[in-house]
Amino acid sequence: MFRSIDMTQQLTHEEARRQAKVIVDQMTIDEKIGQIKYEAPAIDRLNIPEYNYWNEALHGVARAGVATVFPQAIGLAATFDDHLINEIADVIGTEGRAKYNEFTKHDDRDIYKGLTFWSPNVNIFRDPRWGRGHETYGEDPFLTSKFGVAFIKGLQGQAKYLKLAATAKHFAVHSGPEGLRHGFDAVVSDKDLYETYLPAFKAAVEEADVESIMTAYNAVDGVPASVSEMLLKDILHDKWSFEGHVVSDYMAPEDVHENHKYTKDAAETMGLAIKAGLNLVAGHIEQSLHEALDRGLVTEEEITNAVISLYATRVRLGMFATDNEYDAIPYEANDTKAHNNLSEIAAEKSFVLLKNDGVLPLRKETMEAIAVVGPNAHSEIALLGNYFSTPSRSYTILEGIQERLGDDVRVHYSIGSGLFQDHAAEPLAKADERESEAVIAAEHSDVVVAVLGLDSTIEGEEGDAGNSQGAGDKPNLSLPGRQRQLLERLLAVGKPVVVLLASGSSLQLDGLENHPNLRAIMQIWYPGARGGLAVADVLFGAVSPSEKLPVTFYKNVDNLPAFEDYNMAGRTYRYMTDEALYPFGYGLTYSSVELSDLQVKSYEETATATVTIQNTGNFDTDEVVQVYVKDLESEFAVPNAQLKGFKRVFLGKGSKQTITFDLRPQDFEVFDEQGHNFIDSNRFEISVGVSQPDARSIALTGVQPLQTELNLAGSQTTH
């Protein structure tokens, strides 16, 4: 169940700062400076234990042993279900507390074992080449804001003390290229800044009361984010009234003088950072504050205030309290059967059916054998994405299919090819060493399931330990290595082929999408530890896919602006002019629906939209109803209709539901060139459907969105 925080119930920031000040006022200046590093040392004379602020919870408690592994963030975004995201985050909060409680009993206060979690990533996935895009909730500011708020509220809880402290990152204007990030200057217009790159952070602060913000590596318009008064003081604190603490990305302060060359040395960097509003250094130059203090670059009062902000967070987490209800969460609350079942449900709700000519769902009673082939068919890393924990039990796609079919259907397996390597297994063999085995498996089967795509070893964060391909960005949208050749050989066999794409970003099959033997395509992202079971349940019809793309699947990158260009023109569904391969908001189900009775009513600067949806097909299914708004008058309006509402509903065969959406004043606002937001017109086109109202989506789904014109002056229209 989705739970909103009752802010009157939680310990206030004001009271937390009061308690924190009492503690910090007892510290010497040396002790205060020592507390500004993420590895905060113990202060024995004050009975303060050491504390490590660095922990991760992108899609489950990460990097500290066994925990439940949920689908990667981009897959969670595909659910279009913020209630589910909130429930998942609540589970992550419980597991994080369970592990922390037990670790501290054993005096283990190492990295990844604290209560301050550097998640979620609410950056905008503006370019499909970005390797870290799968850590985000996609390309749309509205969707990202909704999911970020739901996730933060779930992590932080609603009791007197915070369950965990969430961190929205990376602030701001951060989405590649990975290889340039330590010295990159993201040049951005005020319009794009406030319209696209900041809304999710603003929502995290104003709607979710996020406890922490992490700065980005890059500069914004010439000023490194970790020392930017515009970002940290003017926007974050003054405009949004942020009351938590600010932490740098790892070694981002060092970048200020070493790579950006913005300051002369570490002392100058630290002086500017503390003055701007940075509180915590994830790096190794906090001791430079001694020199900065001596040189008059910072005051002791400013250092003291930074430490008070950090300790206010620890107070809000109940670290110094005796009445913290979360202290009672037992170790047994980690990695439970119920939590893993939720992970499986989340995976089922994350797969996007891109193509289906009727071959899915598969009917095992009509099959004697199935071929499961491809480099991701039996790969655990393809389940996990990045920033993951150790699952106590995982099910690869092969294992899930085997589990669900039992002994009823023969399962032939072949790796077929390497993911990107020349060889699948044996470097002394020819490059196509396993392709013939995959072809043989196809020839001896009724249907072929080809599990292709990427994994976090080739799309990911620059410098990540698992990233074997350098910076982690993609050069194009094609399948890497010999995967396309493998797919061509499988299609040539003549059997029905179902392609499952495991990846965190858009891919295309270089025209093979339209091959007559390629009967279905499903995007499975990185589906978590139970991903194989979830895939099998969808393939064989126990569950109908019902998810939607949170990113555009482009035909290629040829017409996209340069990767380094942060101008939004030509990018994402809101600004693109070219036809998409598979559009944002698109996804098929096994059933069919009809929409009717759209009614839109305006109330000055707000409106409601009501629509009836009916399941007219032969399968029970979920469906995601979406509302898009297009400004018909303002010169500042984005070119295309924008998502402003969505609801996921369950529809049994033949059933119907009437759904109402509330549209807020901000749903009708535009941003001018100075970044000012306001309602600039009276006339708007309202579209309600199961996709965005573009021609490509309508052609793919066969469902025409209902549309009407809305006049905010108070008129009422029906259609």
N, C-alpha and C positions, 0 to 999 in steps of 0.2 A: 504494500500500500504506500502511495506517495504521501509523505508527511512534510508539512511546512513547519519551519522553525517558529516557535513562539518566542520572539526576541525578549519578551518580558521575563521569560523563564531562565534565560541564560545570564551568567555573570557578565555584567556590562564591561565594556572596554575601560570606562572611567574608573570603576572599582578595581579592575585588574591592574591598571596603571598605578593606582594608589598603593595597592599591596606590593607591586613590583618596586616602586620607589623606596619603600621601607627597606627592602632587601638590598637594592643597588646602592643606596646611600651609605651602606656599611662597607662598601668595597673601596680599595685603593685604586688609584688611576691605573696601575699595572694590572690589577685584577679586572678592571672594566675593559681594558683593551684586549686582554686575553679572552673575554667572553664574546667578542665580536667575530670570532672565527667559528665556522660550522662545527669544528671539533672543540667545543668549549670545555676547558679543563675544570677539574674539581676545585672548589675552594673549601678546603677541609675545615678551616677555622669558623666558617659560617654553615657548616654541615650541608654544603651544596655539592652533590655528586657531579661527575663529569656528564656531559650530554652531547650527543652527536645529532645535529639537526637534519642530516641527509637521509631521507627515506623516499621510497617511490611506491606509487600505487596506481599506475596508469590503467590497468585492468585486472587488479588484484594486488595484494601485498607482494612486493617484488624483492628478489635478491637476498633473502634471508631465510632460505630453507623452504620447507613445504608450505604451500598455501593454495587456495582455490584459484585457478587460472581461468578467467573469463575471456570472451572474445576481445581482440584488440579494439582500441577506441573507435577506429573507423568503422568496424563491424557493428559496434554498439550504436553508432550514429545511424546506420542503415536500418535499425529497428524503428526509427521515428517514434520512439516510445520513451518519453522522459520519465514516466512513472517507473518503468523497468530500470532505467539508469539509476534513479534514486534508490530503488531497492537493492541493486547491485552494490552501490556505494555504501549503503548501510551495512551490508554484509562485509565489505572490505574493512569498514571501520571496526566492526566486531572482531575480525581476525587480526587486524593491526593491534588492537588493545590486548587481545588474548596473548599474542606473541610478546608484546612489550611487557606485560605483567610477569610472564614467566622468565623472560630474559633478565629483567631487573632483579628478580629473586636470586638469580645466579650471578649478579653483579656484572652482567654482560651489557655494556652500553656502547657497543661498537656501531659503525656505520650500518644503515638499513635496519636499525633496531629501536629507533625512537618513535615519537608520535607526531612529528612534523613531516608531512608527506608532500613531496614536490610534484603534485598532480592536482588538477588536470592541465593538459596542454590545450589551450583555447586559441592558438594561432590559426589563421585562415589558410586553408590548403589552396592557395591561389594558382599554383602551377603543378601539373601532374608529374613533373620531373623531380620534385623535391622528395628526398629519401625519407624524411621524417613525417611526411604527410599522414601516414597511417596512425600516428599518435594523436591526431586531431579528430574533431567531429565534422570535418569536411570543409566545403568552400563557402558556405552561406553564413553570414553574421547572425541571422535570426535563429537558425537551427543550432549553431554553435553556442549562442547565448543560452538557449533553453536547456541544452544538455549540460553546459558548464554549471549553471545554477543548480540543476537537479543533482549532479554529481557532488558538488561542494556541500550542499545541504545534507546529502546522505552521509558523507564522510564525517562532517562536523557534529551531526546529531542535534538533539533538541532538549537535552537535559541542562542542569545548572552549569556543568563543565563541558568543554568540547570533547567529543569522542576522539577525534583526530583533528589536527590543524591542516587544512587544505592550502595549496599554493597554486594560484593561477599563473601560467607561464606561457611564453617568454615575452615580457613586456619591453618593447613592442615592435611591430612591423617586422616580424621574423618568420621567414619561410624559404630559406635557401638563397643561394646555393650553399650547401654544407661545406664544401672545400674552401670557401671564401669567408666564412662567418666570423672569424676572429679579427678581421680587419675591414669587413664590408660596411659600406655606407648605404643604407636604404633611403633613397631619395623619394619622398612621397608628398603628394599634394595634401593640403589641409582637408579637401573634400574626401579623398580616399582614406586619409587617416581616420577621420571621425565617422565616416560612412561604413567603412569596411573593416579596418584593422583594430579599432578600439571598442566597438559595441560589446563584445563578449567579455572584455575586462571590466567595462563599466557595469554590466549586469552582475558579474561576479562580486563586485564591491557593493553595489547599491541594493541588489536583490538577494544575494546569498551571504553577505557579510563575510567574505572570504578572509581568512586570518593572515594570509601571506601572499605576496606578489614576488615573482622572480624576474629579474631583469634579463634582457637579451644580450647576446654577444655583440651584435652589430651596433653601428651608430645609426641614428635617425637624423637625416638632414645635417650631417656633419658632426653630431655630438654623440659619443658613445652612450648607450642606454644606461649604463651603471652610474654615470655622472650627470645625467640629463636633468636639469632643473625643470625643463618643460614637461617631461614625462612624470618625474617623481614628485616634484613640488606643485607645479601649476595645475596639472591634470589630476594626478592620483590623489593628492592630499587636499588641495584647495578646491577643485571643482567637484570631486567625488566624495570628499570627506572620509577617505580611507583611514582606518584606525588600527590596523594590524602592523606587521613588520615586513620589510623589504629585504630580500636576499638576492645576491648575485648568482648568475650561472657560474659553473665551476671554472675558476681562473679568468672570468670575464674582467675583473679589475686589473689583472696583469695585462690584459689586452689593451687597456686604455693607453698605457705608455709604450708597451712593447710592439704592438701591431698597428693600432690606430694612430700612434704618435701624437695623441691629443695633449698629453702632459709630458713633462720632462722626466719624471721619475715616480716611484711608488708613493713617496710621501705626498706629492702634489695630487696624485690620483686619489689617495685615501682622504685627503682633505676635501676635495671636491665631492667625492662620493657621499661622505657623511653629511656635508652641508646640503646636498641635493635631496637626501632622504634615504640613502642606503643604510641599513642597520646591521646586516650580517654578510660577512665575506665568505663565500665558498671559494676559497683559494688560500694563499699563503703569504699575504702581504699586510695582514692586520697590524703587525708590529711596527710597520712604517708610520703608524699613528703617533708613536713617540716623537719621531722626527717632525712630523706634520705639526704636532703640538708645539715643539720647540721653535719652529719657523713661523708660528702664528697663522698656519693654514687652516687650523681648526681649533675650537675651544674645548675645554674640559666639559663644559655644560652640554655642548653638542654631542660629545662622546657619551656622556651620562644619559642623555635622552635616547640615544640609539640603543643602549643596553636596557633601559627601562622598557622600550618597545619589545625587545626580545623576552624579557622576563614577564611582561604582561601576557604574552602568549603562553609561557609556561604556567603562569597562574591560571589562565583560562582553561588550560588542560588539566588543572587540578593536581599538578605535580607537588604542590606544597600543602594540599588539603588533606583532611582526615575524613571527609564526608563525600568522597568521589565514588559514585555508584559504579563507574566503569572499572574501578579497581577489583571488583568482584568477578569480572568476566574470566572464566577458567580457560586453561589451555585447550580443553576439549571443544571449545567453540571454534577452533580453527579447523579448516578442511573437513567440514562435516558432510554427511550424505546429502542433507538438504541444500547446502551451499553448492555442492557439485551438481545437483539436479538443476538448480537455478542457472548454473553455467551452461548446462545442456539446453535448457529452454531458451536462454539468451542467444545461443548459437543458432538454434532453429529459426529464431526471429531475426537473424542477421543476414541470411543468404538472399541474394537478389537474383531472381530468375530473369535472365536477359533475352533468352530465346527459347521457344518450345513449340514444336510443330505437332504436338500431341503425343510424343514418345514418352513424356513424363506425365504422371508417375509410372515407374516401371512396375510390372506385375510379375512377381516372382513365380507365381503358379504357371506362367506360360514360358518360363525360362529353364533351360538345363544348365547353362554356364554363362558366366559374366567375366569379362576381362577388365581388370583394374590396373591401369598402367600409368606411367609417368613419374617424373622425379619427385613430385610432391605426394604421390599415392601412399607412401609408407614413411613419411618424414614427420618427426615430432616437431622440429623447429618451424615447419610450415603451419603448425597449429598455434604456436606460441607468440609469434611476432617478436617485439623487443620489450625490455623492461618487464620481465616475467619472473615468476617464482618457479620452484620445482614442484610439478604436479605429483601427487602420490600415485596416480594412475592416469595414464593418457590413452586415448584411442585415436590412432591414425585413421585416415580415410579407409585404407585397406582393412584395418582391424574392425572398424565400425561396421563396414559392409559384411565382413565375415561373421561378426557377432550377430547381426540381425538376420542373416540368411541361414546360419547354422549349417546343417548338412543337407538342406533342401536343394541348394543350387551350388554347383562347382564354381569356385572363384580362381581364375587364373591371374597371376600377378607377374609383372615385369617392370623394372625401373625405367626401361626404354631409352633413357638418355640421362646425362648429367643435367643439373639445373642450369648451369652456365659453362661447366667444364667440358672439354673436348671428350673426355671419357666418363662413362657412367660408373665404372668400378675398376677396370683393369687397364692401367696405362700402357702395358705392353701390347695390347690389342689395337685393332683399328678403331677409328673414332666412332664408328657406328656399331660398336660391339654388341649393344643390347637392343638395337632396333629390330633385328629379325626376331628375337624372342618376343617382343611386344606384338609384332605382326602375327606370329604364330598363335599367341594368346587370343588375338582378335579373330583369327580364322576359326578357332575352336570354340567361339562364344557366340551367344545370341545378340549381345550388345556390348559396346565398349565404353567404359568410363575412363576418360583421359584426365588425369589430375596434373595440371600444368601451372605455370606462373612464376612467382618469385618467392623469396623468403627474406628474413632480416639480415642474412649474410650479404645480400646484394642491394637491398634498399633499407636504409637506416641512417643512424647518426654518424657524423664524421668522428673518427677516432674510437667508435664503439668496439669493444673487444671482439664481438662476433662478426664484425663487418670486414669481410675478406676482399671487398672491392673498392677500397679507398674511401672516398668521401661519402658514398652511399646514395648519391643522386643517380637518376636514370638518364641516359643520352637520348632515348626515344621510347616509344610505347610498344615496341615489338617484343615477342617472346625471346628471351636470351638463349645463347648457345644453339644446340641442335633441336630445340623443342619444336620449332615449326616443321623441320624436316620429319621429325617423328610423327607429328600430327598429319602431315601429308600422306605418309605411308599407311597410317591407320585408316584414313579416309578412303584410300585406294582399295582397301580390302572389300568394301561394299557393305559392311555391317553398320547399323545405327551407332553413331558416336555421340556421347554426351561429354562435353568439356566442362570440367570444374576448374575455375581459376582461383588459385590461392595467391593473393597479393594484397597489398595495402593501398593500391593506387590503380588508376585506369590502365588497361592494356587493350591492344587490338590484335587481331589475328591475321593482319595483312591480306584481307579479302576472303580468307577461309570461313569467315562467319556465314557466308552465303552458300557454302558448298552443300549440295543436296544430301550428303551423308552425315553432315554435322547437324544433328537433329535438335540439340538443346545446348544452351550455355548457361551456367550458373556461377555467379561471383560468390565465393565463400570466404573471402578475406583471410584473416588468421583467426580461426574460430574457437580457440581455447582448448583446454585439455580434453573436453568431451566432444570435440568437433567431429570426430569420425562417426560417433553414434548419431549425432544430429544430422549429418549429411545423409546417412543411410535412411533415417526416418523420413526425410524430405524426398529422397530419390524414390522410395517405395510407397509414398503416399500416406504415411501415418500422420504427416503434417503438411499442410499446404504452404509453400513459400508466399510471403506477403510483404517483402521488404522493398525499400526504395533506395536509389543511389543518393548518397550524400555529396557526391562529386560528379562532375561531368566526365563521361568517357569520350574523349576526343578521337577523331579519325586519325590524326597524327599531330605532330608538334610544328609542322611546317608553317602554319599560319598564326601560331601563337607569338606574342611579343617575346623578346629576349628574356631568358630566365632571370637575369639580373635587373630587369625593368619592373619596378613595383607599381607602375601605373596600371589601374584596373581595366582600362580600355581593351576590349577584345578577350578578356579573361572571365571565366566562370559563366554560369547560365545567365547572370544578371546583365552581363555586358557583351557576350559573344554575339557575333553576327553569322558565323558559319554554322552549318547544320552539325549537330552532335552525332556520334556513332550511337551512344546511348545517353539520353539526357539526365541531368539532375532531376531527382524526384520520380524517376521511372523504375518500374519493376512489375513483373507479371505474377499472377497466381494461377492455381489449377482451375479456378472457377471463373465466373464472369459476373459483372455487376451492371446495374443501371442506376442512374441518378435522375432525380426528379424534384420538382417543387422547390426550386431555389427562391428564397425570400430574403431580401436585404432591407434592413431598416436603419436609418441614421438617427442619431441623437446628438445634434450639434457636432462635436468633434469625435464622437464614437459611433460604432455601428455594430449590428449583429447580422450574421449570415446563417440561415437555416436551410438545410438540404436533407432530402430523404435518399437513402441508398438501399438497394435491394440486391440480394444474391440471386442471380438468375441461372447459375450454373449447377453442376452436379457434385460439388465438393463443399464441405464446410471450410471456411477460410477466414483469416483476418484480412482487413483491407485498411489502407491508410488514406483517409480523406484529407485533401490539402486545399488551402485557401491562398490565392495569389492576388496581389493588389498592384495595379498599374496606374500611375498618375498620368492623366490625359492632357494636362495643361502646362505644368511647370517646366521651365527651361532647365532646371536642375535635376529633373527626374532621371533615374537610370533608364537605359534603353528598353529593358524588358520587365515583365511582371516579376514581382518579388514574393517569395514565400512569407506569409504572415500568420499562418495558423495550420495546425495539423492535429488529427486525432486518429488513433488506431482503434478499430472496432472489430469485434467478432461477429460474423454473419453465418448462421447455419443455412443449409440449403433452403432456398425459398424465403428466408426471413428478410425483414427490412428494419432499418433504424432511422430515426430522425435526429440529426446532429445540429447543434448550435455552436457557432463560433463568436466570440467577443473580440471585436477589433478596437484597439486602443488608439488614442491620438497619435502616438509615435509610429503607428503602422501606416499613417498617411503622410508622414514627414519626409521632406527632402533635405539635403545638405548642399549649401552653396559653396562657392570656391574658397571661402574663408572657414569652412567647416561648421558654420552655424546651422542648426536644425530648426525647421519650422514647417507648418502646413502652408503650402504655396498655391493651392488650387481648391476648387470645389468638386471637380469631376474626376471620378475614378472608375476604372473597370475592375469588377470583382469576378474572379474565376474560382469555381469550386469543382474539384474533380479528384481523380486518382493519380494525377500527374500534373506537371506544369502545363499551361495552355499553349504549347508550341506545336507546330505541325508535325514534327518528328515524333513527339510523345503520343499524339493522337493517332498517328499511323501505326505505331508499334502496339499500342494498347487496344485500339479500336473503340475507345471510350472518349466521347466528346465532353470536355468540361462544360458545365453550365456557367453562363456569363450574364452579367447585367451591369448597367451603369449606375453608379451611386453618386448622388449629389449630397455633399455634407451639409448643405444649407438647411436640411431638415425634411427633404422629400422622402417618399417611400416608393420603392420600386419592387416589382415582383416579376418572375419569369418562370 
